[in-house]
Amino acid sequence: MISDRKLEHLEICKNYDVEHHRTTGFEDIELVHESLPEVDFDKIDTSINLFGKKLDSPLIISAITGGHPASKEINSNLALAAENTNIAMGVGSQRAGISNQELVNTYTIVRDKAPNTFIMGNIGAPQVEYAQDAINMLNTDALAIHLNPLQEIIQPEGDINAEGFIDSIKEICSITDIPIIAKETGAGISRKDAQILEKIGIDAIDIQGVGGTSWAAVETYRADDPHLGNLFWDWGIPTAVSTVGVLESTNIPVISSGGIRNGLDAAKAISLGATCVGMALPFLKHAYLGHDYIERKINLFNRELKTAMFLVGASSIKELQQKRLIITGKTREILTEMEIDTKKFARRI
């Protein structure tokens, strides 16, 4: 059953090592320190405008859960924290709630607790028939379409027929009237795929690259034979590389996610050009402790971000997106092979 699988995923993510052994690549990104920042820390503005809605921080609680009774309390705590700090939040795949009315409240609790929050719904690429139900369920501000071929191929009961995804996504974009976001689930998005997604109507791309949770790893714990999961544990595109590649190839907002763990990581991603960043696993581990713990995590993140902004002389997120940075190491090697000019970031004034 889908509901049982949702619970297994939660328990595995909470209790086991499910993160990539490879890094995000953000360790190769160096922001340039300014000894004369000429900004007042207390006046630094971390707010952003996401599809017409003003948020106090570029941080998003990425899709985590829904679809099992145990997830109701988690979503309640996450939603309260998002509402109290005015940040965006995504929910897990809504298929379980659409298929089983008894599980709807594990999702609707989010809108109940967060009536003013920017909420992102969530369906799979081939689930055209679920799109409007998912939107109506939460009165969502945007709808995410998750892309998870790696998870499906490792998952014991995974759907390994990916034919027709492009046409399905295009249809979802055409029949809905809210922003549609394409999101990976831990393997990153290539330049080619990003261009296709923009062309068929996607309004934003959520990177979710290598460096954070590996869904191959999660499914390895569920598989009878762990061989494939172990072999492909680290498969995918590092978050920093995917972020730059997608930004270089499209003209739509990019959410940089996958291994973002603090405000400094976020500052680097935003300086590369991302509109905002997403985190999931760190919030899941706090969600069991109550919304107060999550809010503390969010407030700490915001202070870390503001500190980085202060040290590079950025008084707003828009200014941070234009600050100089230097790309080194393996990340530069990969981007150079992709024929992306990494020196232009260092040449910013």
C-alpha positions in Angstrom: 0.0 0.0 0.0 1.1 3.6 -0.8 0.3 4.7 2.8 2.6 2.0 4.3 5.4 3.0 1.9 5.0 6.6 3.1 5.5 5.5 6.7 8.6 3.4 5.8 10.1 6.4 4.0 9.6 8.6 7.0 11.1 6.1 9.4 14.1 5.4 7.2 14.8 9.1 6.7 14.6 9.7 10.4 16.7 6.8 11.6 19.2 5.8 8.9 22.0 7.2 6.8 20.2 8.3 3.6 22.4 11.1 2.4 24.7 11.1 -0.6 28.4 10.3 0.0 29.2 12.9 -2.7 28.9 16.6 -1.9 26.8 19.4 -3.3 29.8 21.2 -4.8 29.1 24.4 -2.8 32.4 23.8 -1.0 34.0 24.9 -4.3 32.0 28.2 -4.3 33.8 31.1 -2.6 32.0 34.3 -1.9 34.3 37.3 -2.0 34.7 39.0 1.4 34.3 42.8 1.6 36.0 44.6 4.4 34.0 47.7 3.5 30.5 46.2 3.2 28.7 49.5 3.7 25.5 47.9 4.9 23.6 47.9 8.3 23.0 44.4 9.4 19.7 45.3 11.0 18.5 46.7 7.7 19.3 43.7 5.5 16.2 42.5 3.7 16.0 38.8 3.1 12.5 38.9 1.6 11.7 37.7 -1.9 8.7 37.8 -4.2 7.7 34.3 -5.4 5.0 34.3 -8.1 3.5 37.5 -6.7 3.6 36.6 -3.0 6.0 38.3 -0.7 7.9 35.9 1.6 10.2 36.9 4.5 13.0 34.5 3.5 14.1 32.7 0.4 14.0 29.4 2.4 11.4 26.8 1.4 10.4 23.8 3.4 10.7 21.3 0.6 8.2 18.5 0.0 8.4 16.0 2.9 5.3 13.9 3.6 1.6 13.2 3.6 -0.4 10.1 3.0 -0.1 8.2 6.3 -1.8 9.0 9.6 1.6 9.5 11.2 2.4 12.3 8.8 -0.5 14.5 9.9 1.4 15.7 13.0 4.5 16.3 11.1 2.7 18.4 8.4 0.9 20.3 11.2 4.2 21.3 12.8 5.8 22.2 9.5 2.8 24.3 8.5 2.7 26.2 11.8 6.4 27.0 11.5 6.0 28.1 7.9 3.0 30.3 8.8 4.8 31.9 11.8 7.9 32.7 9.8 6.3 33.5 6.5 8.2 31.1 4.3 7.0 28.7 1.6 6.2 25.0 2.1 5.7 22.0 -0.1 3.9 18.8 0.7 4.7 15.2 -0.3 3.1 13.5 -3.3 -0.7 13.9 -3.0 -1.5 10.7 -4.8 -2.3 8.8 -1.6 -4.8 11.5 -0.4 -6.5 11.7 -3.8 -6.8 7.9 -4.0 -7.9 7.4 -0.4 -10.2 10.0 1.2 -9.3 8.8 4.7 -5.8 10.2 4.2 -6.9 13.7 2.9 -6.5 15.3 6.3 -2.8 14.4 6.4 -2.5 17.0 3.7 -5.3 19.5 4.4 -3.9 20.0 7.9 -1.3 22.1 6.1 -3.7 24.7 4.8 -5.7 24.6 8.1 -2.6 25.5 10.1 -1.1 27.8 7.4 -3.9 29.8 5.8 -1.6 32.5 4.5 1.4 30.5 3.6 2.7 29.9 0.0 1.9 26.2 -0.4 3.1 23.9 -3.2 1.1 20.8 -4.1 2.8 17.7 -5.5 2.0 15.1 -8.1 4.0 12.8 -10.3 4.7 13.5 -14.0 2.2 11.0 -15.5 -0.6 11.9 -13.1 -2.5 14.4 -15.3 -5.8 13.3 -13.9 -4.7 14.2 -10.3 -3.6 17.8 -11.1 -6.8 19.7 -10.4 -7.7 17.5 -7.4 -4.3 18.3 -5.9 -4.7 22.0 -6.4 -8.2 22.0 -4.9 -7.2 19.9 -1.9 -5.0 22.6 -0.5 -5.9 25.7 -2.6 -2.3 25.6 -3.6 -0.3 28.6 -4.7 1.8 26.4 -7.1 1.9 22.8 -8.1 5.1 20.7 -8.2 5.6 17.8 -10.5 8.1 15.5 -9.1 10.6 13.7 -11.3 12.1 10.6 -9.7 13.3 8.0 -12.2 16.2 7.0 -10.0 13.9 6.3 -7.0 11.5 4.3 -9.2 14.1 2.1 -10.7 15.5 1.2 -7.2 12.1 1.0 -5.5 10.9 -2.6 -5.2 7.4 -1.7 -6.5 8.6 1.2 -8.7 7.1 2.3 -12.0 9.9 1.9 -14.6 7.9 3.1 -17.6 8.9 6.7 -18.2 7.5 7.0 -21.7 5.2 10.0 -22.3 6.4 12.1 -19.3 7.0 15.2 -21.5 3.6 15.1 -23.0 2.0 14.5 -19.6 3.8 17.5 -18.1 2.9 19.7 -21.1 -0.8 18.7 -20.6 -0.7 19.5 -16.9 0.8 22.9 -17.7 -2.0 23.6 -20.2 -5.0 22.6 -18.0 -4.0 24.5 -14.9 -3.9 28.2 -14.1 -1.3 28.3 -11.3 2.5 28.2 -11.5 3.8 24.7 -12.2 7.2 23.7 -10.8 9.3 20.8 -12.0 11.3 19.2 -9.2 13.8 16.4 -9.0 14.1 14.2 -6.0 17.8 14.1 -5.4 19.5 13.5 -8.7 19.5 17.1 -10.2 18.3 18.4 -13.5 20.5 18.7 -16.6 20.6 21.7 -19.0 18.9 19.7 -21.7 16.0 18.7 -19.5 15.7 22.2 -18.1 15.3 23.6 -21.6 12.7 21.0 -22.5 10.8 21.8 -19.3 10.8 25.5 -19.9 9.7 25.0 -23.5 6.6 22.9 -22.6 5.4 25.4 -20.0 7.1 24.8 -16.7 7.2 28.1 -14.7 10.1 27.2 -12.3 12.6 24.4 -11.7 13.5 22.9 -8.3 17.0 21.4 -8.7 17.1 18.9 -5.8 20.6 17.7 -6.8 23.2 15.4 -5.4 24.5 16.2 -1.9 21.4 15.8 0.2 19.0 12.9 0.6 19.6 10.0 -1.9 16.3 8.3 -2.7 18.3 5.4 -4.1 19.7 5.1 -0.6 16.2 5.2 1.0 14.9 2.5 -1.3 18.0 0.4 -0.7 16.8 -0.1 2.9 13.5 -1.4 1.5 14.9 -3.6 -1.2 15.4 -7.4 -0.8 18.7 -7.1 -2.8 20.6 -3.8 -1.9 23.0 -4.2 -4.8 21.5 -1.7 -7.3 20.7 0.8 -4.5 24.3 0.8 -3.3 25.7 1.0 -6.8 23.6 4.0 -7.7 23.5 5.6 -4.2 25.4 8.7 -5.4 24.0 8.9 -9.0 23.1 12.3 -10.3 24.3 15.9 -10.8 25.7 17.8 -7.8 23.4 20.6 -6.7 25.9 23.5 -7.4 26.6 22.2 -10.9 22.9 21.6 -11.7 22.0 25.1 -10.3 24.5 26.8 -12.6 23.6 24.7 -15.6 19.9 25.3 -15.3 20.4 29.0 -14.7 22.6 29.2 -17.8 20.0 27.4 -20.0 16.7 28.9 -19.0 14.9 32.1 -18.1 12.6 30.9 -15.3 13.1 31.0 -11.5 15.3 28.3 -10.0 15.0 26.8 -6.6 18.4 25.4 -5.5 18.0 22.4 -3.3 19.6 19.1 -2.4 22.0 19.3 0.5 21.4 22.9 1.4 22.1 22.8 5.2 22.6 26.4 6.3 22.3 30.0 5.4 25.9 30.1 4.0 25.0 27.3 1.5 21.9 29.4 0.6 23.9 32.6 0.1 26.2 30.8 -2.4 23.2 29.3 -4.3 21.5 32.7 -4.5 24.7 34.4 -5.5 24.9 32.0 -8.4 21.4 33.3 -9.4 18.9 31.1 -7.7 15.6 32.8 -6.6 15.3 30.7 -3.4 16.5 27.5 -1.8 14.8 24.4 -0.4 15.6 22.1 2.6 13.8 18.9 3.6 15.7 16.4 5.7 16.8 18.8 8.4 13.2 19.9 8.9 12.0 16.3 9.1 14.3 15.6 11.9 13.0 18.6 13.8 9.3 18.1 12.9 8.9 15.3 15.5 9.9 17.8 18.2 7.2 20.5 17.5 6.9 23.7 15.5 8.9 25.7 18.0 12.0 23.6 17.1 11.4 24.1 13.4 11.0 27.9 13.9 14.3 28.0 15.7 16.0 26.2 12.8 14.4 28.7 10.4 15.5 31.7 12.4 19.0 30.4 12.7 19.1 29.8 9.0 18.0 33.4 8.4 20.7 34.8 10.7 23.3 32.7 8.9 22.1 34.0 5.5 22.1 37.6 6.8 25.6 37.2 8.1 26.8 36.1 4.7 25.0 39.0 3.1 26.6 41.4 5.5 30.1 40.1 4.8 29.7 40.5 1.0 27.9 43.9 1.3 24.4 42.8 0.1 21.4 44.6 1.6 18.9 42.5 -0.3 18.5 39.2 -2.1 18.6 41.0 -5.4 22.0 42.5 -4.5 23.2 39.1 -3.3 22.4 37.6 -6.7 25.0 40.0 -8.2 27.9 39.6 -5.8 31.2 38.3 -6.9 32.2 34.7 -6.3 34.9 32.3 -7.3 34.3 28.8 -8.5 37.1 26.3 -7.9 37.9 22.6 -7.8 35.8 19.8 -9.3 32.8 22.1 -9.7 34.8 24.4 -11.9 36.1 21.4 -13.9 32.7 20.1 -14.5 31.2 23.5 -15.5 34.2 24.2 -17.8 33.6 20.8 -19.5 30.0 22.0 -20.0 31.5 25.1 -21.7 30.2 27.4 -19.0 32.4 30.5 -18.3 33.0 30.3 -14.6 35.3 33.4 -14.6 32.4 35.7 -15.3 31.2 35.3 -11.7 34.6 36.6 -10.4 34.5 39.5 -12.9 31.3 41.0 -11.4 31.9 44.5 -10.1 
